[in-house]
Every structure is written in structure tokens, then in C-alpha cells.
Amino acid sequence: MEKQIFTLLQQMNNKLDRLEGTLKEHSETLKEHGRILSALRTGQEFQKAELSEMKLQNAKDFSEIKEQLKNQEDSIEILKDETWNNKKSILRVQKTMGLS
């Protein structure tokens, strides 16, 4: 009877040893998956920061271009007014001299 109990205890012990080995394997797998997920998260955060920086730079560039366009429009308007005034002056001088 004692021998049977001892044999059963040994079998149970062997099964527990195998189960412990399986648990260790799963633990290592979970740790590896955790490292992979952490690396992916870090990569995503880096890309997110890079994208935010690009959006900010694009907004700054757009603002600068918009300002340059406004300055050019203002310059064209001034040039148009000056050209019109010059034409009026030329016509006035031509009328005064009797050339028109």
C-alpha cells in the first residue's frame, strides 16, 4: 500500500514538474510579447511625434507663404495705382502740349 502511494506521489510530482516547465515557457513567451508590444508602442509614439512636428512645420510654412502672397498682392496693387497715375499724367501733358 505504501508503495502504491509512493508511486502515485512520484507520478503527481512528475506531472507537476512538466506543468512547471510549461508555465515557464509560457512566461517567457509572455515576456517576449511584452517586449515586442513595448517596441511597437515606442515606434508609434516616435512616428506620432514626427507627424506632429511635420504638421507644425507645414502650418508655419503655409503662414509664411500666405504672408508673402499678401505682400505681393499689396505691391501689385500699388504698382497698378502708380501706373494709372502715370498714364493720367502723360495724357494731361499730351493734352497740354496739343499732342492728343
C-alpha positions in Angstrom: 0.0 0.0 0.0 2.8 2.4 0.9 4.5 1.6 -2.4 1.4 2.5 -4.4 1.0 5.8 -2.5 4.7 6.5 -3.2 4.3 5.7 -6.9 1.2 7.9 -7.1 3.1 10.7 -5.4 6.0 10.3 -7.9 3.6 10.5 -10.8 2.0 13.6 -9.4 5.4 15.1 -8.8 6.4 14.3 -12.5 3.2 15.9 -13.8 3.8 19.0 -11.6 7.4 19.2 -13.0 6.1 19.1 -16.5 3.4 21.7 -15.7 6.1 23.9 -14.2 8.2 23.7 -17.3 5.1 24.5 -19.5 4.4 27.5 -17.3 8.0 28.7 -17.6 7.8 28.5 -21.4 4.5 30.5 -21.4 6.0 33.0 -19.0 9.0 33.6 -21.4 6.6 33.9 -24.3 4.6 36.5 -22.5 7.7 38.4 -21.6 8.8 38.4 -25.3 5.4 39.5 -26.4 5.6 42.3 -23.8 8.9 43.4 -25.2 7.5 43.4 -28.8 4.5 45.4 -27.8 6.7 47.9 -25.9 8.9 48.3 -29.0 5.8 48.8 -31.2 4.4 51.4 -28.8 7.7 53.3 -28.8 7.8 53.2 -32.6 4.2 54.5 -32.8 5.0 57.3 -30.3 8.0 58.3 -32.4 6.0 58.4 -35.6 3.2 60.4 -33.9 5.8 63.0 -32.6 7.4 63.1 -36.1 3.9 63.7 -37.7 3.0 66.4 -35.2 6.3 68.1 -35.9 5.7 67.9 -39.7 2.2 69.3 -39.2 3.5 72.2 -37.2 6.2 72.9 -39.8 3.7 72.8 -42.6 1.5 75.3 -40.7 4.5 77.7 -40.3 5.4 77.3 -43.9 1.9 78.0 -45.0 1.7 81.1 -42.8 4.9 82.4 -44.3 3.7 81.7 -47.9 0.4 83.4 -47.1 2.2 86.5 -45.8 4.5 86.6 -48.9 1.5 86.3 -51.1 -0.3 89.2 -49.3 2.9 91.3 -49.7 3.0 90.6 -53.4 -0.7 91.4 -53.8 -0.1 94.7 -52.0 2.9 95.5 -54.2 0.9 94.7 -57.4 -2.0 97.0 -56.2 0.5 99.9 -55.5 2.2 99.3 -58.9 -1.2 99.3 -60.6 -2.2 102.6 -58.9 1.2 104.2 -59.8 0.9 103.1 -63.4 -2.6 104.5 -63.7 -1.5 107.8 -62.2 1.5 107.9 -64.7 -0.9 107.3 -67.6 -3.1 110.1 -66.4 -0.1 112.5 -66.1 1.1 111.5 -69.6 -2.3 112.2 -71.1 -2.6 115.5 -69.3 0.9 116.6 -70.6 0.0 115.4 -74.1 -3.3 117.5 -74.0 -1.4 120.5 -72.7 1.1 120.2 -75.5 -1.6 119.5 -78.0 -0.4 116.0 -78.9 -3.5 114.1 -78.3 
